[in-house]
Amino acid sequence: MPQHEPADPLHDLRDRLRETHEAAQRLAGHAEDASAAGRTQAGVPPAGWATAQERATLRDELEEVAALLRALRQLVPPDLQAQLTEVLRQVLLLLRAVLDWWVQRLEPPTPGDGAVPIRAARRDEGGGQDIPIA
């Protein structure tokens, strides 16, 4: 009668680990395939922010707003239209002036405009001292 050798627990463990590893690889492959298919089916645009349907919806909404503005414009008498146009022109000129002022403040001062940089003013007043680094 042949004698049965006891089962090696490490051999069984290795087999189970190998099977688990193969199953995990299959699941990862299926998940990757499903993800890729989902991206192509969802139609992720190259820009990454708007699909063709979203762009069409936004275009339709913009056309509706434009049609509403045209209808409102037809309801306003011509002399009031001229007054509103002038007010809008003045508001845009004011906005332009504010933006110009803001940009001018952001730019560094030029030497000829009389402005003194803060660091130079402090150094001239004797408020700071250079410390040599050895």
Secondary structure as UniProt FT lines:
FT   HELIX           9..42
FT   TURN            46..47
FT   HELIX           52..75
FT   HELIX           78..106
FT   HELIX           111..113
FT   HELIX           118..125
//
